[in-house]
Amino acid sequence: MSKNGSGQNAGVAALPLVSAIISVAFFQLGGVFSLFFLAPLGVFAYGDSTKRAWIACASAAIGNAIVFLASLIVFYDNQTVDWGVFAWKCGSVGLVLVFWTWITSPPPQTRVFSTANRIIASGAVVFILFLLDVFRDYSGFLRQIENSVKNALDFMAESGITGVDLDAIDVREVVSVTISFILNGAGLAVMMLFFAVNRQVSVLFARLGKPVKASRLADYYVESWLVWLLIFALVGAALFRRAGIPAMEAIAWNATTVCLFLYTAQGLGIVSYYASKTARSPIARLFQVLLAVFIIISPAINLFACGGMLVLGIAENWAPLRNKDGPFLS
């Protein structure tokens, strides 16, 4: 084989490792970057083969394990390493990476599941992981929530926010309400959004270079019967709350969360349908990517945008907002 051929093959083989290294760096940096540590793997997965996407996934898992081990050795200062903590962290991150790669590059036998369904399943599994982590150190979790609440109250006091009697606020009651909020759909919503946002960012950046193999949101529709599940779940949540059955109330609220997520995805599909008609040049597409990223990372704007897309998605049950039979422009 010629030297040029060997060099080209080596360069191609290095691409999964490069995406894995960027992913590990994002995760370890923390802050906003850690929220998008899956995106480098996603951009690579949507632009390359399924096999090489799984190689990148394994490389990222190994890379995070090496960093975890190094940090534990340094932290314990040559003392006994807590291998339980090491195994839990590596296993949790590895499982997240596996489910992420299943979303972006599913094996042929699992492609019968839509991307939205894979995101829901992955979010549910990671939410269960989160709950297991909470119960593993529940007292530590309570302290963390309590500290967050106290910091928020201190910030309100220092900022001079009026209209709230801070002295009358019971921190323990706020902690209890926060935990209930997490269990009743908020926790699952965060996990699904984590995968959904990384998926959309990955597709947007991957499409800047060339067409990708990802399914298009512009073609996504929710089954019509889902609106009834949403209605029954909301009614059930209210009834179970009134009857004082918290376990069933939590199930109803989480079912509601899944329905709302799917309708938000349908609303995003409507926006994507019309955006695809205008973004015919690379510059227009780049502008859309930057605008989407700006909306995603803006705390107030992203909630407003999600609410608007949710309304659009539900409204399409009664108003034909897209032409299903018409051609879709890319």
C-alpha positions in Angstrom: 0.0 0.0 0.0 1.3 3.5 -0.8 2.3 6.0 1.8 -0.5 8.3 0.8 -3.0 5.5 1.2 -1.7 4.6 4.6 -1.7 8.2 5.7 -5.3 8.7 4.5 -6.5 5.5 6.3 -4.7 6.7 9.5 -6.5 10.0 9.2 -9.9 8.4 8.7 -9.2 6.0 11.6 -8.4 9.0 13.9 -11.7 10.7 13.4 -13.6 8.7 16.0 -10.8 9.3 18.5 -10.9 13.0 17.8 -14.6 13.3 18.4 -14.2 11.2 21.6 -11.4 13.4 22.9 -13.5 16.6 22.3 -16.5 14.9 24.0 -14.3 14.0 27.1 -12.9 17.5 27.2 -16.4 19.1 27.1 -17.6 16.7 29.9 -14.6 17.4 32.1 -14.7 21.2 31.6 -18.0 21.4 33.3 -20.5 24.3 33.1 -22.3 24.9 29.8 -19.8 22.8 27.8 -20.6 19.7 29.8 -24.3 20.0 28.7 -23.2 19.5 25.1 -20.5 16.8 25.6 -22.6 14.4 23.5 -22.7 16.8 20.5 -19.2 16.1 19.2 -20.0 12.3 19.0 -23.4 13.2 17.4 -21.9 15.4 14.7 -19.5 12.5 13.9 -22.2 9.8 14.0 -24.5 11.7 11.6 -21.7 12.2 9.2 -20.2 8.7 9.3 -21.0 5.0 9.5 -22.8 3.2 12.4 -19.7 1.0 13.1 -17.4 4.0 13.5 -19.9 5.9 15.6 -19.9 3.0 18.1 -16.1 3.0 18.1 -16.2 6.7 19.0 -18.7 5.9 21.8 -16.4 3.2 23.2 -13.4 5.6 22.9 -15.3 8.4 24.8 -16.3 5.9 27.6 -12.7 4.7 28.0 -11.4 8.3 28.0 -13.8 9.4 30.7 -12.8 6.3 32.8 -9.1 7.3 32.5 -9.9 10.8 33.6 -12.0 9.6 36.5 -9.3 7.2 37.7 -6.6 9.9 37.5 -8.8 12.3 39.5 -9.5 9.7 42.1 -5.8 8.9 42.5 -5.0 12.6 42.9 -7.9 13.2 45.2 -7.1 10.3 47.6 -3.4 11.2 47.5 -2.1 7.7 47.0 -4.6 6.3 49.5 -7.1 3.5 48.8 -9.2 4.3 45.8 -13.0 4.0 46.2 -13.6 1.6 43.4 -17.3 1.7 44.0 -17.5 5.4 43.2 -15.2 4.8 40.2 -17.4 1.9 38.9 -20.6 3.9 39.4 -19.3 7.0 37.6 -17.8 5.1 34.7 -20.9 2.9 34.4 -23.3 5.8 34.4 -21.4 7.9 31.9 -20.8 4.8 29.7 -24.6 4.0 29.7 -25.4 7.6 28.7 -23.0 7.3 25.8 -24.4 3.9 24.7 -28.0 5.3 24.7 -26.8 8.4 22.9 -25.2 6.4 20.2 -28.3 4.3 19.9 -30.2 7.5 19.3 -27.8 8.8 16.6 -26.6 5.5 15.0 -29.1 2.7 15.9 -28.2 -0.8 14.7 -30.4 -1.9 11.8 -32.6 -4.2 14.0 -33.6 -1.3 16.3 -34.4 1.3 13.6 -38.1 0.4 13.8 -38.1 2.8 16.8 -38.4 6.4 15.8 -35.8 8.9 17.0 -38.4 10.5 19.3 -39.1 7.1 20.9 -35.4 6.3 21.3 -35.0 9.7 23.0 -37.9 9.0 25.4 -36.6 5.5 26.3 -33.0 6.9 26.8 -34.3 9.7 28.9 -36.3 7.3 31.1 -33.3 5.1 31.7 -31.1 8.0 32.6 -33.8 9.4 34.9 -33.8 6.0 36.7 -30.0 6.2 36.9 -30.5 9.6 38.5 -33.0 8.2 41.1 -30.6 5.4 41.9 -27.8 7.9 42.5 -30.1 9.9 44.7 -31.1 7.0 46.9 -27.4 5.9 47.0 -26.7 9.1 49.0 -30.1 10.5 49.8 -28.8 12.6 52.7 -26.2 14.2 50.5 -28.9 14.9 47.8 -31.1 16.6 50.4 -28.1 18.8 51.5 -27.4 19.7 47.9 -31.0 20.7 47.3 -31.1 22.6 50.6 -27.9 24.5 49.8 -29.3 25.4 46.3 -32.5 26.8 47.9 -30.5 28.8 50.5 -28.2 30.2 47.8 -31.3 31.2 45.7 -32.8 32.9 48.8 -29.5 34.7 49.5 -29.3 35.9 45.9 -32.9 37.2 46.1 -32.1 39.1 49.3 -28.8 40.5 47.9 -30.6 41.6 44.7 -33.2 43.4 46.6 -36.1 41.5 45.1 -39.3 42.8 46.7 -42.7 41.3 47.0 -41.4 38.1 48.7 -41.3 37.7 52.5 -38.0 35.7 52.7 -38.2 35.3 56.4 -41.5 33.5 56.1 -40.1 30.9 53.6 -39.7 27.4 55.1 -36.6 26.0 53.4 -37.6 22.4 54.2 -41.0 23.0 52.6 -39.3 24.4 49.5 -37.0 21.3 49.4 -40.0 19.0 49.7 -41.8 20.8 46.9 -38.7 20.7 44.7 -38.3 16.9 45.2 -42.0 16.4 44.4 -41.5 18.5 41.2 -38.6 16.4 40.1 -40.4 13.2 40.6 -43.6 14.4 39.0 -42.2 14.9 35.5 -39.6 17.6 35.8 -36.7 15.1 36.2 -37.8 13.0 33.2 -38.3 16.2 31.1 -34.8 17.4 31.8 -33.3 14.0 30.8 -35.3 13.9 27.5 -34.5 17.5 26.7 -30.8 16.7 27.4 -30.8 14.1 24.6 -33.1 16.0 22.3 -31.1 19.3 22.5 -27.8 17.4 21.9 -29.4 15.6 19.0 -30.7 18.8 17.3 -27.4 20.6 17.8 -25.6 17.6 16.3 -27.8 17.5 13.3 -27.6 21.2 12.7 -23.8 21.3 12.8 -23.5 18.1 10.7 -25.7 19.5 8.0 -23.5 22.5 7.6 -21.0 20.3 5.8 -23.2 17.8 3.8 -26.5 16.0 3.8 -26.8 13.6 6.7 -28.6 10.3 7.3 -30.7 11.6 10.2 -34.5 11.6 10.0 -35.9 15.1 9.4 -38.0 16.9 12.0 -40.0 18.4 9.2 -41.4 15.0 8.5 -42.3 14.2 12.1 -46.0 13.7 13.1 -47.5 12.5 16.4 -50.2 9.9 16.3 -53.6 11.5 16.6 -54.6 9.3 19.6 -51.9 10.9 21.7 -54.0 13.9 22.5 -56.4 11.6 24.3 -53.6 10.1 26.4 -52.5 13.7 27.2 -56.0 14.6 28.4 -56.5 11.4 30.4 -53.0 11.7 32.0 -53.8 15.3 33.1 -57.2 14.3 34.5 -55.6 11.3 36.3 -52.8 13.5 37.8 -55.5 15.8 39.2 -57.6 12.9 40.6 -54.7 11.0 42.1 -53.5 14.2 43.8 -57.0 14.8 45.2 -57.1 11.2 46.4 -53.7 11.4 48.0 -52.0 8.7 45.9 -48.5 10.1 45.2 -47.2 7.1 43.4 -50.0 7.1 40.8 -49.9 10.9 40.6 -46.2 10.7 39.7 -46.9 8.1 37.0 -49.7 10.3 35.5 -47.4 13.4 35.5 -44.6 11.5 33.8 -47.0 10.2 31.2 -48.1 13.8 30.7 -44.4 14.9 30.3 -43.9 12.3 27.6 -46.9 13.6 25.7 -45.8 17.2 26.0 -42.4 16.3 24.8 -43.8 14.6 21.7 -46.0 17.5 20.9 -43.1 19.9 21.4 -41.1 17.8 18.9 -44.1 18.0 16.5 -44.1 21.8 16.9 -40.4 21.9 16.2 -41.1 19.8 13.1 -43.5 22.5 11.9 -40.9 25.2 12.4 -38.3 23.0 10.7 -40.7 22.5 7.8 -41.0 26.2 7.0 -37.4 26.9 7.9 -36.3 24.3 5.3 -38.0 26.3 2.6 -36.0 29.4 3.3 -32.5 28.0 4.2 -31.3 27.1 0.7 -27.8 28.5 1.0 -25.0 27.6 3.4 -25.1 31.1 4.9 -28.8 30.9 5.6 -28.3 27.5 7.2 -25.4 28.7 9.3 -27.6 31.6 10.5 -30.4 29.1 11.5 -27.8 27.0 13.4 -26.5 30.0 15.3 -30.1 31.2 16.0 -31.1 27.8 17.3 -28.1 27.5 19.5 -28.7 31.0 20.9 -32.3 30.1 21.7 -31.3 26.8 23.3 -28.8 28.4 25.7 -31.0 31.5 26.6 -32.9 30.6 29.9 -36.0 32.7 29.4 -36.1 32.6 25.6 -35.8 28.8 25.4 -38.8 28.3 27.7 -40.9 30.7 25.6 -39.8 28.9 22.4 -40.7 25.5 23.9 -44.1 26.8 24.9 -44.8 28.1 21.5 -43.7 24.9 19.8 -45.9 22.9 22.2 -48.9 25.0 21.3 -48.1 24.5 17.6 -47.8 20.8 18.0 -51.1 20.4 19.8 -52.9 22.8 17.4 -51.9 20.6 14.4 -54.4 18.0 15.7 -57.2 20.3 14.4 -55.4 22.7 11.9 -53.4 21.3 8.9 -50.2 23.4 9.4 -48.1 21.3 6.9 -48.8 19.7 3.6 -48.2 16.0 4.2 -48.5 15.1 0.6 -46.3 18.0 -0.7 -42.6 17.9 -1.4 -40.2 18.7 1.4 -37.4 21.0 0.5 -34.0 20.4 2.1 
